[in-house]
């Protein structure tokens, strides 16, 4: 090791250990894992939120459906190991098959490739009571051991927050960018900045922000009602220099389709413009 670098590999860093360093994430030596040799994935997009319950899985599912309808081969990695919801939204009950080559993802009705811990458990309601290192190891296996085949887009439904699994994904999987999902409350806007700062510290491109549960459309007059008050995410996004990709209203029909496992039947255009912006940013025709 040269005298101008320490274990983190950053030149001119005088520390002998990264422990306790406020720039530890940025200093961390890249450890990108190779995908399975039978996988060829063009773009990998993480869908992230600073807290739970904001609709991160919904945005993941809707983006995958939109890209599939546009003619792209699409997959979803459900990395929310302790709270997997993607299989339920797509009505998937079959178990993922395995061979000596790896694990085969389960296909939805429209041929979206899906891998989730719930596709490997004996019962969908079995709790996953594992500590952080094991959870992180499973996420790595979803990247290295799953036979994704040829995909244009792989969307990763990340667990909420900025803990072990998001850090593992940022360090181990070659993300082309992330989408941050939030709701209008001012408190959540503050938490969005935590997710933003984590991504910036890890040098992960931020594709933009999606505000879910943004408003309700009055069924009688068509007026948009801000149930949670005027959102401040546009101001926060401007301060961070990122785009607000879309605002999704509270729509009971979306919840109904998700509960029935029929999210692929969704017929709204809330994220169509967002999908086009993302394709443009990633250079996808």
KELO-655740 format. One record per residue (C-alpha): residue in one letter; x, y, z. Coordinates in nm, 4 decimals. Layout:
<rs>
(r 'a' (X Y Z));
...
</rs>
This chain:
<rs>
(r 'x' (0.0000 0.0000 0.0000));
(r 'x' (0.1322 0.3437 -0.0919));
(r 'x' (0.1881 0.6044 0.1726));
(r 'x' (-0.0765 0.8239 0.0073));
(r 'x' (-0.3645 0.5815 0.0412));
(r 'x' (-0.5265 0.3692 0.3071));
(r 'x' (-0.7463 0.0613 0.2995));
(r 'x' (-1.0246 0.2517 0.1226));
(r 'x' (-0.8001 0.3222 -0.1746));
(r 'x' (-0.8514 0.6997 -0.1686));
(r 'x' (-0.5347 0.8969 -0.2306));
(r 'x' (-0.4160 1.1419 0.0354));
(r 'x' (-0.6492 0.9960 0.2964));
(r 'x' (-0.4493 0.9914 0.6206));
(r 'x' (-0.6780 0.7567 0.8127));
(r 'x' (-0.5543 0.4069 0.8868));
(r 'x' (-0.9115 0.2782 0.9135));
(r 'x' (-1.2460 0.3709 0.7544));
(r 'x' (-1.4268 0.3081 1.0845));
(r 'x' (-1.6078 0.6219 1.1977));
(r 'x' (-1.5293 0.8166 0.8803));
(r 'x' (-1.8216 1.0313 0.7620));
(r 'x' (-1.7092 0.9683 0.4032));
(r 'x' (-1.6843 0.5952 0.4478));
(r 'x' (-1.9494 0.5153 0.1853));
(r 'x' (-1.7830 0.7341 -0.0753));
(r 'x' (-1.4413 0.5883 0.0096));
(r 'x' (-1.5546 0.2287 -0.0077));
(r 'x' (-1.3652 0.0334 -0.2713));
(r 'x' (-1.6056 -0.0789 -0.5479));
(r 'x' (-1.6973 -0.4469 -0.5243));
(r 'x' (-1.9306 -0.4894 -0.8210));
(r 'x' (-2.0409 -0.8499 -0.8540));
(r 'x' (-2.0598 -1.0126 -1.1981));
(r 'x' (-2.4072 -1.1125 -1.3109));
(r 'x' (-2.4830 -1.4738 -1.3912));
(r 'x' (-2.3098 -1.5765 -1.7144));
(r 'x' (-2.6517 -1.6502 -1.8654));
(r 'x' (-2.7720 -1.2966 -1.7958));
(r 'x' (-2.7373 -0.9990 -2.0285));
(r 'x' (-2.8925 -0.6895 -1.8764));
(r 'x' (-2.8818 -0.3592 -2.0593));
(r 'x' (-2.9907 -0.1174 -1.7839));
(r 'x' (-3.0371 -0.1654 -1.4078));
(r 'x' (-3.2590 0.0824 -1.2219));
(r 'x' (-3.3096 0.0889 -0.8459));
(r 'x' (-3.6366 0.2154 -0.6988));
(r 'x' (-3.5675 0.3610 -0.3567));
(r 'x' (-3.7512 0.5376 -0.0738));
(r 'x' (-3.6368 0.6986 0.2472));
(r 'x' (-3.9167 0.5318 0.4443));
(r 'x' (-4.1726 0.2572 0.4020));
(r 'x' (-4.5319 0.2832 0.2876));
(r 'x' (-4.4838 0.5417 0.0152));
(r 'x' (-4.5572 0.3171 -0.2853));
(r 'x' (-4.2092 0.2128 -0.3918));
(r 'x' (-4.3216 -0.1355 -0.5001));
(r 'x' (-4.6153 0.0131 -0.6894));
(r 'x' (-4.3860 0.2435 -0.8861));
(r 'x' (-4.1517 -0.0496 -0.9557));
(r 'x' (-4.4375 -0.2632 -1.0878));
(r 'x' (-4.5900 0.0167 -1.2948));
(r 'x' (-4.2558 0.1071 -1.4533));
(r 'x' (-4.1961 -0.2567 -1.5472));
(r 'x' (-4.5426 -0.2830 -1.7021));
(r 'x' (-4.4959 0.0398 -1.8994));
(r 'x' (-4.1572 -0.0659 -2.0366));
(r 'x' (-4.2924 -0.4097 -2.1284));
(r 'x' (-4.5850 -0.2561 -2.3160));
(r 'x' (-4.3335 -0.0393 -2.5035));
(r 'x' (-4.1690 -0.3560 -2.6331));
(r 'x' (-3.8754 -0.3858 -2.3938));
(r 'x' (-3.7749 -0.7073 -2.2159));
(r 'x' (-3.8139 -0.6317 -1.8486));
(r 'x' (-3.7434 -0.7904 -1.5109));
(r 'x' (-3.7986 -0.7094 -1.1447));
(r 'x' (-3.5680 -0.8041 -0.8596));
(r 'x' (-3.7667 -0.7823 -0.5354));
(r 'x' (-3.4859 -0.6875 -0.2972));
(r 'x' (-3.7240 -0.5998 -0.0132));
(r 'x' (-3.6507 -0.9376 0.1437));
(r 'x' (-3.8432 -0.8917 0.4703));
(r 'x' (-4.1426 -0.7220 0.3065));
(r 'x' (-4.1790 -0.8671 -0.0443));
(r 'x' (-4.4926 -0.7540 -0.2272));
(r 'x' (-4.4099 -0.7833 -0.5972));
(r 'x' (-4.5314 -1.1474 -0.6411));
(r 'x' (-4.8688 -1.0587 -0.4842));
(r 'x' (-4.9143 -0.7605 -0.7156));
(r 'x' (-4.8542 -0.9789 -1.0216));
(r 'x' (-5.0529 -1.2773 -0.8939));
(r 'x' (-4.7504 -1.5080 -0.8874));
(r 'x' (-4.7885 -1.8285 -0.6891));
(r 'x' (-4.5474 -2.0643 -0.8666));
(r 'x' (-4.2146 -2.1434 -0.7047));
(r 'x' (-3.8935 -2.0447 -0.8803));
(r 'x' (-3.7240 -2.3466 -1.0385));
(r 'x' (-3.3557 -2.4159 -0.9821));
(r 'x' (-3.0852 -2.6143 -1.1594));
(r 'x' (-2.7103 -2.6526 -1.1408));
(r 'x' (-2.6893 -2.3416 -1.3611));
(r 'x' (-2.8780 -2.1193 -1.1194));
(r 'x' (-3.2270 -1.9971 -1.0305));
(r 'x' (-3.4931 -1.9306 -1.2944));
(r 'x' (-3.7101 -1.6219 -1.2414));
(r 'x' (-4.0869 -1.6613 -1.2618));
(r 'x' (-4.2623 -1.4997 -1.5569));
(r 'x' (-4.5749 -1.2889 -1.5248));
(r 'x' (-4.8644 -1.2959 -1.7737));
(r 'x' (-4.6901 -1.0332 -1.9885));
(r 'x' (-4.3489 -1.2059 -1.9605));
(r 'x' (-4.1915 -0.9816 -1.6971));
(r 'x' (-3.9182 -1.1812 -1.5231));
(r 'x' (-3.9550 -1.1694 -1.1431));
(r 'x' (-3.7369 -1.2919 -0.8585));
(r 'x' (-3.8475 -1.2552 -0.4971));
(r 'x' (-3.7854 -1.4393 -0.1728));
(r 'x' (-4.1568 -1.5273 -0.1702));
(r 'x' (-4.0991 -1.7347 -0.4835));
(r 'x' (-3.8569 -1.9516 -0.2873));
(r 'x' (-4.0416 -1.9925 0.0453));
(r 'x' (-4.2764 -2.2834 0.1213));
(r 'x' (-4.5464 -2.0399 0.2348));
(r 'x' (-4.5888 -1.6790 0.1222));
(r 'x' (-4.6691 -1.5618 0.4742));
(r 'x' (-4.3588 -1.7202 0.6286));
(r 'x' (-4.1547 -1.4474 0.8019));
(r 'x' (-3.7951 -1.3905 0.7006));
(r 'x' (-3.6149 -1.3649 1.0344));
(r 'x' (-3.2593 -1.3110 0.9205));
(r 'x' (-2.9881 -1.0687 1.0211));
(r 'x' (-2.8412 -0.8060 0.7885));
(r 'x' (-2.5453 -1.0014 0.6457));
(r 'x' (-2.7699 -1.2915 0.5408));
(r 'x' (-3.0242 -1.0555 0.3840));
(r 'x' (-2.7471 -0.8818 0.1927));
(r 'x' (-2.6131 -1.2185 0.0771));
(r 'x' (-2.9535 -1.3150 -0.0637));
(r 'x' (-2.9727 -0.9912 -0.2620));
(r 'x' (-2.6289 -1.0605 -0.4083));
(r 'x' (-2.7473 -1.4095 -0.5066));
(r 'x' (-3.0483 -1.2590 -0.6828));
(r 'x' (-2.7926 -1.0826 -0.9023));
(r 'x' (-2.5269 -1.3516 -0.9408));
(r 'x' (-2.7289 -1.6747 -0.9315));
(r 'x' (-3.0510 -1.5856 -1.1154));
(r 'x' (-3.0705 -1.6672 -1.4872));
(r 'x' (-3.2202 -1.3374 -1.6018));
(r 'x' (-3.1513 -1.3975 -1.9693));
(r 'x' (-3.1622 -1.1009 -2.2075));
(r 'x' (-3.3228 -0.7948 -2.0483));
(r 'x' (-3.3443 -0.4334 -2.1565));
(r 'x' (-3.4407 -0.3180 -1.8055));
(r 'x' (-3.4040 -0.4738 -1.4624));
(r 'x' (-3.5893 -0.2792 -1.1930));
(r 'x' (-3.4787 -0.3416 -0.8349));
(r 'x' (-3.7458 -0.2878 -0.5687));
(r 'x' (-3.5230 -0.1829 -0.2795));
(r 'x' (-3.6190 -0.1959 0.0891));
(r 'x' (-3.6928 0.1428 0.2472));
(r 'x' (-3.4261 0.3434 0.4233));
(r 'x' (-3.0505 0.3611 0.3923));
(r 'x' (-2.9430 0.0434 0.5702));
(r 'x' (-2.7537 -0.2750 0.4873));
(r 'x' (-2.9426 -0.3908 0.1787));
(r 'x' (-2.9476 -0.0560 -0.0080));
(r 'x' (-2.5764 -0.0238 0.0711));
(r 'x' (-2.5134 -0.3761 -0.0604));
(r 'x' (-2.7038 -0.2983 -0.3805));
(r 'x' (-2.5161 0.0269 -0.4338));
(r 'x' (-2.1809 -0.1437 -0.3820));
(r 'x' (-2.2421 -0.4806 -0.5506));
(r 'x' (-2.4762 -0.4206 -0.8450));
(r 'x' (-2.3916 -0.1895 -1.1387));
(r 'x' (-2.6851 0.0490 -1.1125));
(r 'x' (-2.7426 0.2851 -1.4028));
(r 'x' (-2.9564 0.5077 -1.1825));
(r 'x' (-3.2218 0.5230 -0.9134));
(r 'x' (-3.5748 0.6546 -0.8847));
(r 'x' (-3.6685 0.7993 -0.5454));
(r 'x' (-4.0325 0.7535 -0.4404));
(r 'x' (-4.1981 0.9772 -0.1842));
(r 'x' (-4.5313 1.1218 -0.0666));
(r 'x' (-4.6262 1.4904 -0.0245));
(r 'x' (-4.5764 1.5337 0.3511));
(r 'x' (-4.3022 1.7742 0.4550));
(r 'x' (-4.1507 1.5143 0.6918));
(r 'x' (-4.1097 1.2720 0.4025));
(r 'x' (-3.9403 1.5429 0.1966));
(r 'x' (-3.6744 1.5629 0.4653));
(r 'x' (-3.6288 1.1860 0.4508));
(r 'x' (-3.5990 1.2029 0.0710));
(r 'x' (-3.2845 1.4070 0.1197));
(r 'x' (-3.1342 1.1209 0.3201));
(r 'x' (-3.1880 0.8834 0.0268));
(r 'x' (-3.0544 1.1483 -0.2102));
(r 'x' (-2.7438 1.2049 -0.0001));
(r 'x' (-2.6760 0.8311 0.0228));
(r 'x' (-2.6952 0.7929 -0.3541));
(r 'x' (-2.4716 1.0937 -0.4080));
(r 'x' (-2.2177 0.9600 -0.1579));
(r 'x' (-2.2082 0.6325 -0.3515));
(r 'x' (-2.1872 0.8088 -0.6896));
(r 'x' (-2.5154 0.6576 -0.8100));
(r 'x' (-2.7003 0.8671 -1.0732));
(r 'x' (-3.0417 0.9907 -0.9593));
(r 'x' (-3.2933 0.9709 -1.2439));
(r 'x' (-3.5592 1.1655 -1.0605));
(r 'x' (-3.8347 1.1653 -0.8011));
(r 'x' (-4.1875 1.0247 -0.8149));
(r 'x' (-4.4459 1.1637 -0.5741));
(r 'x' (-4.7100 0.9025 -0.4898));
(r 'x' (-5.0483 0.9722 -0.3236));
(r 'x' (-5.0015 1.3253 -0.4489));
(r 'x' (-5.3707 1.4158 -0.4686));
(r 'x' (-5.7252 1.2828 -0.5074));
(r 'x' (-5.9483 1.3643 -0.8024));
(r 'x' (-6.3000 1.4563 -0.6933));
(r 'x' (-6.5379 1.2126 -0.8682));
(r 'x' (-6.8038 1.4829 -0.9041));
(r 'x' (-6.6210 1.7958 -1.0179));
(r 'x' (-6.2833 1.6599 -1.1238));
(r 'x' (-6.0928 1.8968 -0.8955));
(r 'x' (-5.7590 1.7812 -0.7589));
(r 'x' (-5.7612 1.7742 -0.3787));
(r 'x' (-5.4309 1.7760 -0.1897));
(r 'x' (-5.5211 1.5373 0.0915));
(r 'x' (-5.1843 1.5768 0.2623));
(r 'x' (-5.1609 1.9482 0.1963));
(r 'x' (-4.9476 2.1177 -0.0665));
(r 'x' (-4.6494 1.8999 -0.1425));
(r 'x' (-4.3009 2.0419 -0.0987));
(r 'x' (-4.1207 1.7806 -0.3017));
(r 'x' (-4.0938 2.0069 -0.6059));
(r 'x' (-3.9069 2.2613 -0.3957));
(r 'x' (-3.6889 1.9923 -0.2384));
(r 'x' (-3.6157 1.8402 -0.5807));
(r 'x' (-3.5177 2.1820 -0.7161));
(r 'x' (-3.2823 2.2320 -0.4218));
(r 'x' (-3.1225 1.8936 -0.4925));
(r 'x' (-3.1105 1.9519 -0.8667));
(r 'x' (-3.3232 1.6511 -0.9602));
(r 'x' (-3.6406 1.6165 -1.1690));
(r 'x' (-3.9905 1.5431 -1.0422));
(r 'x' (-4.0730 1.2663 -1.2882));
(r 'x' (-4.4393 1.2214 -1.2009));
(r 'x' (-4.7141 1.2777 -0.9463));
(r 'x' (-4.9414 0.9769 -0.8914));
(r 'x' (-5.2850 1.0397 -0.7364));
(r 'x' (-5.4636 0.8188 -0.4865));
(r 'x' (-5.6604 0.5887 -0.7141));
(r 'x' (-5.8680 0.3061 -0.5589));
(r 'x' (-5.8629 0.1100 -0.8856));
(r 'x' (-5.4829 0.0765 -0.8652));
(r 'x' (-5.5073 -0.0602 -0.5108));
(r 'x' (-5.7780 -0.3025 -0.6213));
(r 'x' (-5.5719 -0.4358 -0.9131));
(r 'x' (-5.2667 -0.4726 -0.6874));
(r 'x' (-5.4654 -0.6660 -0.4269));
(r 'x' (-5.6084 -0.8952 -0.6957));
(r 'x' (-5.2657 -0.9631 -0.8449));
(r 'x' (-5.3688 -0.7950 -1.1679));
(r 'x' (-5.1375 -0.4934 -1.1804));
(r 'x' (-5.0629 -0.5744 -1.5456));
(r 'x' (-5.4196 -0.4693 -1.6297));
(r 'x' (-5.3525 -0.1150 -1.5114));
(r 'x' (-5.4801 0.1487 -1.7539));
(r 'x' (-5.3386 0.4850 -1.6448));
(r 'x' (-5.0703 0.7082 -1.7913));
(r 'x' (-4.9286 0.8572 -1.4700));
(r 'x' (-4.5762 0.7279 -1.5368));
(r 'x' (-4.5650 0.7300 -1.9175));
(r 'x' (-4.3834 1.0633 -1.9357));
(r 'x' (-4.1503 0.9551 -1.6552));
(r 'x' (-4.0601 0.6414 -1.8513));
(r 'x' (-3.9727 0.8524 -2.1549));
(r 'x' (-3.7554 1.0867 -1.9472));
(r 'x' (-3.5700 0.7885 -1.7988));
(r 'x' (-3.5112 0.6348 -2.1419));
(r 'x' (-3.3758 0.9662 -2.2663));
(r 'x' (-3.1416 0.9998 -1.9683));
(r 'x' (-3.0130 0.6469 -2.0169));
(r 'x' (-2.9776 0.6809 -2.3937));
(r 'x' (-3.2373 0.4146 -2.4739));
(r 'x' (-3.4203 0.4393 -2.8061));
</rs>
